[in-house]
Amino acid sequence: MSLPTGTAPAHSSAPTGLPTADLAVAHTLLNCLLREVSGPEHQTAVDDGHLLLRLPRRGVLLRVALRRTSLLGAHRFTGPVTEHPDGGGDWAEVGWLRLAEYTHAELSLRTGVSNEEFLEQIVSSHQGVCAALAARTGVPSPEPSDDCLTTYLESEQSLLLGHRFHPTPKARSGDPASWSAYAPEAGAVFPLRCLAVREHLIAEESAEPGAAAPLDRLHPVPEGYRLLPAHPWQYELLHEHPELRAALERGDILDLGTGSAPFAATASVRTLYDGDIFLKFSLNVRITNCLRKNSSYELSGAVALTRVLEPALTDLAARFPGSAMLREPAYRSLALPGPDGRPDLAMLEGFGVIVREGLSHRLLPGTTPLLAGAVADEYPTGPGHISRLLDGAGPQTALDWWRAYLKLLLPPVLAAYFDHGLVLEPHLQNVLVCVDGDGMPAQVLFRDLEGTKLVPEYHADTLGALPAEVAGPMTYDAQRGWDRVVYCLLINHVAEMLAALADLYPETEAPLWGEVRATIQAYADEHGCPPRLSALLAGVPLPAKANLLTRWERKADREAGYVRLPSPFPLAEHVLTGAAHNDDSWSA
């Protein structure tokens, strides 16, 4: 696909500035209602540059202006949400809190149950967005730096608004002052709290000899002790635990104070990076939905997956040299005996830290890693945003960038599932886009084994050799695994990256979707076309995780349901076919 000579690009529909917190929260709620409630019930329409959306049980008609429509229905909004009074009259603005109350009422009537936490969590998310925007007030967006590490960390810390299809993307528990000290959007960089623990009270597993050595290098300890680093916020939260206080008083644990190396908060908040190694800490803080602690099975599971997946990951890296996975080869924690003599679970999980490989282990020389979520953000808040990478180069360069990116991203994820029974979770926060000096994609790095799962039919022996409490959470059946792959890959990731490109060049949306289909078709032609892939190419509806309904029902993320979105593939093909007869549009 190419841009015909002489074609003038359409006017950019990219935002001209950041929204207020009120608008950001209102637009996010509207996204969720459109995708999960009103859209599936055919209670929406696009009319005269506006989206009309009806809450059928609450009996409210809402309207918002459109900055750009989307083939997937993931439209871009601008300006306030308004409602039409029952008795007629002019449209009246609906504030974010009233919209939240309408959403609460609609879901109560829809499900027959209530959720007393829901409005509190939306208020918390609004406070989080306010704090993130306030932290950037008067601070210019960082320019690309010659220092690869600086640019990378700025991309990790640039997500001010969060997931635009989650009702409470910035909800969090905990003291606001503590949050500002440790939040990535506040640019948090800080040293770790260092504890020396008697060797017999250390819990540790390693996938290979020396995998935990990066922890030992952080601070010297007396003979007979091992170093246990702690997230300083977590230490604040747990330091009064009676078992910990007793161990400190006995001298079984020595508080060495803060270390010397600064660590930066990445987008997940609890995973920190010092330029050499990633450390994924437990954090007894509720962020979005979940308490962000490392459960005991997740500690063991990370190491087990690193060990058993090595042959599959080596095969994928050899076949697709532009991709790699960051391993998690060790964990370390605190095994203080509780009253029953077994390790106290609150201490074991609360102080568990997972060692993840640093970028130097997998990064191609001469490339700069960027968080995919920052590249694809609706609002350009960091140096890695797609608008910065393309720098006004034009729609043909955007299409070239996209084609190169898809060839790096899609084939290894599909091969992992179909050839190895491996469910990767390549959503925007789990992928790093590594670009060359011209800003073109050169590599993708996948991370976070917590979301990586095994299909039991492929891994029965491996799973059978693991404790049931470890093996169970690391599996999905084949269909649920496929839904997860398609959602993370196409809806959460590809569709959002494509949307950021289409904001710059709206006339490219259909060709961009055409490239997605063509890349999947090329993989299918080369590696066989199993039924699930054939159905995907034929345009079956695509699974989108129901974040709003999952939050309302208070389910764990693993138990999240899906809504089905009409595939953009058939419509993109139709648009492209029609464009072949139109001199003023893109053509195949």
Order of alpha helices (4+ residues) and beta strands (2+ residues): alpha-beta-beta-beta-beta-beta-alpha-alpha-alpha-alpha-beta-beta-alpha-beta-alpha-alpha-beta-beta-beta-beta-beta-alpha-alpha-beta-beta-alpha-beta-beta-alpha-alpha-alpha-beta-beta-beta-beta-alpha-alpha-alpha-alpha-alpha-alpha-beta-alpha-beta-alpha
